[in-house]
Amino acid sequence: MTSSPTDASEAALIPFVDLHYQHAEIAEEVDAGWRQIVATGAFILGAEVAEFESEFARYCGAGACIGVGNGTDALEFALRALDVGPGDEVILPANTFVATAEAVVRAGARPSLVDCDPESYLIDVDAVAAAVTAETRALIPVHLFGQLAAMEDLATVADRHDLVVVEDAAQAQGASRNGRRAGAWGSAAATSFYPGKNLGAYGDAGAVLTADEETARRARLLRDHGSTVKYRHDELGFNSRLDGLQAVVLRAKLRRLDRWNGLRRAAADRYTALLADVDGVTTPRVLPGNEPVWHLYVVELDGRDEVLGRLLDAGIGAGIHYPIPVHLHGAFSDLGYAAGAFPHTERAAARMLSLPIYPGITDAQQERVADTVREARP
């Protein structure tokens, strides 16, 4: 059982994401680490970054980790390092954050969108198989909301058509499928350390993961102006490097990640029990073999917008992930998809609601959230 707040604090706002619990645990460690960074001047890359890269690669079961400036860059660099670019199609789900498709376009390739499974919201394997063309070069499964896509089945499709697989693992640090963690399945993987992620920095940061030495070498070139030796640039690159201050934070959090993910699992189980008898509310489905980390706890329900409004009026943070599918954004109108192209994704966008979940959320707070959802049901 988590500790309960005082009556006064219980009446206060329940934020959608609350990082205070995590910060309180690591504050002294981060302060000491930052003082060391300031003393040595190792602000960009440096020893702390190298240590974090080694630790996170080992944690994920990947051969190498390359720290970069943010998760979108990580996904673009993973594609570029695998020679995915102009003339190539990349299959990805329509039900994802826009950055997944954005990275494909930035790499010079063309997104080929497919629908999601209507129960798990993860990429639909059969839709992937049907979408492969002669131009398809890569597949990006998104480990959405904290659980892995059906990677064994997707690997079968990829092997049949000689596709590279780049995992979008931005929401799945520590999640596993049949004992194998996110980031260790594809030709490469990309993750984000945006502050609200399960493993979050104190600003933007990201990483590429790969077991292939050449892919790792290319990713390192891309993050640092195409250079591994100062003032020698073997190819055009970017300025997207993980800094030492963020590495200090990430190392401190990584040591606690499994325990914090355990708290998220307990909170998810509590929500599922609290909402089990609420008519019209569908709680999340976990694919067999998955051990999710519950980056988001997403329910599907009738009257979603009314319920969201009632939660917000009650001072309870809630969100929609994602209210507009990728294919309906103006930025991707050139892809030629119209409304109705991906019915499962579009239906989910109209019915999904993300409830507050994070390490440190209390039983009483979750009960208040569930009671408000129950009372708000039409």
C-alpha positions in Angstrom: 0.0 0.0 0.0 1.2 3.5 -0.8 1.0 6.2 1.8 -2.1 8.3 1.9 -2.0 12.1 1.9 -3.6 14.3 4.4 -7.2 15.3 3.9 -6.1 18.8 2.8 -3.7 17.5 0.2 -6.2 14.9 -1.0 -8.6 17.7 -2.0 -5.9 19.3 -4.1 -5.1 18.7 -7.7 -4.1 15.3 -9.0 -1.7 16.0 -11.8 -1.6 13.9 -14.9 2.2 13.5 -14.4 3.9 14.2 -11.1 7.7 13.9 -11.0 8.2 15.1 -7.4 8.3 11.6 -6.0 11.2 10.6 -8.3 13.1 13.9 -7.9 13.0 13.6 -4.1 14.7 10.2 -4.3 17.5 11.3 -6.5 18.0 15.0 -5.6 21.1 14.6 -3.5 22.7 12.2 -6.0 21.9 14.5 -8.9 23.3 17.5 -7.0 26.6 15.8 -6.3 26.8 14.6 -9.9 26.1 18.0 -11.4 28.7 19.6 -9.1 31.2 17.1 -10.5 30.2 18.0 -14.1 30.6 21.7 -13.4 34.0 21.1 -11.8 35.3 19.0 -14.7 33.6 21.0 -17.5 32.4 17.7 -19.2 29.1 19.2 -20.3 28.8 17.5 -23.7 29.3 13.7 -24.0 32.1 12.8 -21.6 32.5 10.1 -18.9 29.0 10.3 -17.4 27.5 9.9 -20.8 29.7 6.9 -21.7 28.8 5.3 -18.3 25.1 5.8 -18.9 25.4 4.4 -22.4 27.1 1.3 -21.2 24.6 0.8 -18.3 21.5 1.4 -20.4 22.7 -0.9 -23.2 23.3 -3.6 -20.7 19.9 -3.0 -19.0 18.1 -3.4 -22.3 20.2 -6.3 -23.6 21.4 -4.3 -26.5 25.0 -4.2 -27.8 25.4 -0.5 -27.8 23.6 2.7 -26.7 24.3 6.0 -28.4 23.0 9.0 -26.5 21.5 11.9 -28.6 19.6 15.1 -28.1 16.0 13.7 -28.2 13.9 10.8 -29.2 12.9 12.1 -32.6 16.6 12.5 -33.6 17.2 9.0 -32.2 14.6 7.5 -34.6 15.8 9.4 -37.6 19.4 8.5 -36.9 18.5 4.8 -36.5 16.9 4.9 -39.9 19.7 6.8 -41.5 22.3 4.5 -39.9 20.5 1.5 -41.6 20.6 3.3 -45.0 16.8 3.9 -45.0 16.1 7.1 -47.0 14.9 8.5 -50.3 12.9 6.1 -52.4 12.1 3.8 -49.4 8.8 3.2 -47.7 8.6 2.7 -44.0 5.6 1.0 -42.5 4.4 2.4 -39.1 1.1 2.6 -37.2 -1.3 5.5 -37.7 -1.9 5.2 -33.9 1.2 6.9 -32.7 2.7 10.2 -31.8 3.5 12.3 -34.8 7.2 12.1 -34.2 7.3 8.5 -35.5 6.2 9.6 -38.9 8.1 12.9 -38.7 11.4 11.0 -38.3 10.7 8.9 -41.4 10.1 12.0 -43.5 13.2 13.7 -42.0 15.3 10.7 -43.1 14.0 11.2 -46.6 11.7 8.1 -46.7 7.9 7.9 -47.1 5.6 6.8 -44.2 3.3 3.9 -45.1 0.6 3.9 -42.4 -1.4 0.9 -41.1 -4.2 0.5 -38.7 -3.9 -0.7 -35.0 -5.3 -3.7 -33.4 -8.6 -2.6 -31.9 -8.0 -4.2 -28.5 -4.4 -3.5 -27.7 -4.0 -0.4 -29.9 -0.7 -1.7 -31.1 0.3 -2.1 -34.7 -1.8 -4.7 -36.5 0.5 -7.5 -37.8 -1.9 -8.5 -40.6 -2.2 -4.9 -41.8 1.6 -4.7 -41.9 1.8 -7.9 -44.0 -0.8 -6.5 -46.4 1.0 -3.1 -46.7 4.4 -4.4 -47.9 5.3 -3.3 -51.5 8.4 -3.4 -53.6 9.5 -0.1 -52.1 9.1 -1.1 -48.5 12.5 -1.0 -46.7 11.7 -0.8 -43.0 9.1 -1.4 -40.4 8.7 0.7 -37.2 6.7 -1.1 -34.5 5.7 1.4 -31.7 5.7 0.0 -28.2 2.7 2.1 -27.3 1.7 3.1 -23.8 4.3 0.9 -22.2 3.9 -2.6 -23.8 5.7 -4.2 -26.7 4.2 -4.9 -30.1 3.9 -8.5 -31.2 7.6 -8.7 -32.2 7.8 -12.3 -33.1 5.1 -12.1 -35.6 6.4 -8.8 -37.0 9.9 -10.4 -37.3 8.4 -13.1 -39.4 6.9 -10.5 -41.8 10.2 -8.6 -41.8 12.3 -11.7 -42.6 10.0 -12.7 -45.4 10.4 -9.4 -47.1 14.0 -8.5 -46.0 12.9 -5.5 -44.0 14.9 -3.8 -41.3 13.0 -3.3 -38.0 13.5 -0.1 -36.0 11.7 -0.2 -32.6 10.1 3.0 -31.4 10.6 2.3 -27.7 10.0 5.8 -26.4 7.2 4.7 -24.1 8.6 1.3 -23.0 11.8 1.6 -20.9 12.0 -1.6 -19.0 9.1 -3.3 -20.7 9.6 -6.8 -21.9 8.0 -9.5 -24.1 8.7 -13.2 -23.3 11.6 -12.1 -21.1 13.3 -9.9 -23.7 13.3 -6.1 -23.2 12.3 -3.3 -25.5 15.3 -2.2 -27.5 16.7 -5.6 -28.0 14.5 -6.9 -30.8 15.1 -4.9 -34.0 18.0 -4.0 -36.2 18.0 -0.9 -34.1 15.7 0.9 -31.6 15.1 4.5 -30.6 14.0 5.8 -27.3 13.2 9.2 -25.7 14.1 10.4 -22.3 11.6 13.3 -22.3 11.0 14.2 -18.7 7.6 12.4 -18.4 8.9 9.1 -19.7 9.4 6.1 -17.4 13.1 6.9 -17.6 13.1 10.7 -18.0 15.8 13.3 -18.1 15.5 16.9 -16.8 15.1 18.1 -20.4 15.2 16.6 -23.8 17.3 13.5 -24.5 17.2 10.3 -26.4 19.2 7.3 -27.5 19.7 4.8 -30.3 20.1 1.1 -29.3 21.6 -1.6 -31.6 23.5 -4.8 -31.5 25.2 -4.1 -34.8 28.6 -2.4 -34.6 28.3 -0.6 -38.0 24.9 0.8 -37.1 26.3 2.1 -33.9 29.3 3.6 -35.6 27.0 5.4 -38.1 24.7 6.7 -35.3 27.7 8.1 -33.5 28.8 9.9 -36.6 25.4 11.3 -37.2 25.0 12.8 -33.7 28.2 14.7 -33.8 28.5 16.5 -37.2 29.6 13.3 -39.0 32.7 13.2 -36.9 34.4 10.8 -34.5 37.7 12.7 -34.4 37.7 16.4 -33.8 37.7 18.5 -37.0 37.5 15.5 -39.2 34.1 14.9 -40.7 33.6 11.8 -42.7 30.0 12.6 -43.7 27.3 15.1 -43.1 25.8 14.8 -39.7 23.9 16.7 -37.0 24.4 18.4 -33.7 22.5 16.1 -31.3 24.5 14.9 -28.4 23.5 13.8 -24.9 25.0 16.1 -22.3 26.7 15.1 -19.1 24.1 16.8 -16.8 21.3 14.7 -18.3 23.4 11.6 -18.0 23.8 12.1 -14.3 20.0 12.2 -14.0 19.5 9.2 -16.2 22.0 7.1 -14.3 20.4 7.9 -11.0 16.9 7.1 -12.4 18.1 3.9 -14.2 19.2 2.4 -10.8 15.6 2.8 -9.6 13.7 2.2 -12.8 12.6 -1.4 -12.1 11.2 -0.5 -8.7 9.4 2.6 -10.1 8.0 0.5 -12.9 6.8 -2.0 -10.3 4.9 0.9 -8.7 3.3 1.7 -12.0 2.2 -1.9 -12.4 0.6 -1.9 -9.0 -1.2 1.3 -9.8 -2.4 -0.1 -13.1 -3.7 -3.2 -11.3 -5.5 -0.9 -8.8 -7.2 1.1 -11.6 -8.3 -2.1 -13.3 -9.9 -3.4 -10.1 -11.5 0.0 -9.3 -13.0 0.3 -12.8 -14.0 -3.3 -13.3 -17.7 -2.7 -12.5 -18.1 0.6 -14.4 -20.4 0.2 -17.3 -19.1 1.4 -20.7 -15.5 1.5 -19.5 -13.0 -0.9 -21.2 -9.7 -1.3 -19.3 -6.4 -2.0 -21.1 -5.7 -5.3 -22.7 -2.2 -6.7 -22.3 -0.9 -9.0 -25.1 0.1 -12.5 -23.8 3.8 -12.6 -23.1 4.1 -8.9 -22.4 5.2 -7.3 -19.1 4.2 -3.7 -19.6 5.6 -0.7 -17.7 2.4 1.4 -18.0 3.8 4.6 -19.3 0.2 5.5 -19.8 -3.0 3.8 -18.4 -5.5 4.2 -21.2 -9.2 3.3 -21.0 -11.8 3.3 -23.7 -15.2 4.6 -22.9 -18.5 6.0 -24.1 -18.9 9.8 -23.6 -15.1 10.3 -23.4 -15.2 14.1 -23.8 -17.8 14.5 -21.1 -15.8 12.3 -18.7 -12.6 14.2 -19.5 -14.3 17.5 -18.8 -15.6 16.2 -15.5 -12.2 15.0 -14.5 -10.6 18.3 -15.4 -13.3 20.3 -13.5 -12.5 18.1 -10.5 -8.8 19.1 -10.6 -7.8 15.7 -12.0 -5.3 15.6 -14.8 -6.2 13.4 -17.7 -5.3 13.3 -21.4 -6.0 11.9 -24.8 -3.3 9.9 -26.6 -3.8 10.7 -29.4 -6.8 12.9 -30.4 -5.8 13.2 -34.1 -4.3 10.2 -35.9 -1.2 10.8 -37.9 -3.0 10.6 -41.3 -5.4 13.3 -40.4 -2.7 15.9 -39.6 -2.2 18.6 -42.2 1.5 17.9 -42.0 0.9 14.5 -43.6 -1.8 15.4 -46.0 0.5 14.6 -48.9 0.4 11.0 -48.0 -3.1 10.9 -49.5 -5.0 9.2 -46.7 -8.6 10.4 -46.0 -10.8 10.1 -42.9 -12.0 6.5 -42.7 -8.7 5.0 -43.9 -7.8 3.5 -40.5 -11.1 2.8 -38.7 -9.7 1.2 -35.6 -7.3 4.1 -35.0 -9.9 6.7 -35.7 -12.4 5.0 -33.3 -9.8 4.8 -30.6 -8.9 8.5 -31.0 -12.5 9.3 -30.3 -12.9 7.0 -27.2 -9.5 6.7 -25.5 -8.8 8.5 -22.2 -5.4 8.4 -20.3 -5.7 8.5 -16.5 -3.0 9.8 -14.2 -0.3 7.2 -13.4 3.2 7.6 -12.0 5.3 6.3 -9.1 4.0 7.9 -6.0 0.3 8.1 -6.9 -1.6 7.1 -3.8 -4.5 4.6 -3.4 -6.7 7.5 -2.3 -5.9 9.5 -5.4 -6.7 6.6 -7.7 -9.9 6.0 -5.8 -10.9 9.6 -6.4 -10.1 9.3 -10.1 -12.1 6.1 -10.4 -15.0 7.6 -8.5 -15.1 10.7 -10.7 -15.1 8.5 -13.9 -17.9 6.4 -12.4 -20.0 9.5 -11.5 -19.3 11.1 -14.9 -20.5 8.2 -17.0 -23.5 9.2 -19.1 
